[in-house]
């Protein structure tokens, strides 16, 4: 799937409240959070690839 804009042009907004909450996490909790995000992204990529195969 081709996007209409380069991925480097994406921007994200994180509130000060969310940043404070993240800073209060322990290193173990931060690592778990990063691992969960990585798992989600891998699953999303696999799902997208499977959908593209069905459309072919």
Secondary structure, DSSP 4 states (H G I P E B T S, - for coil): ---SS-GGG------HHHHHHHHTS-HHHHHHHHHHHHHHHHHHHHHHHHHHHHH-
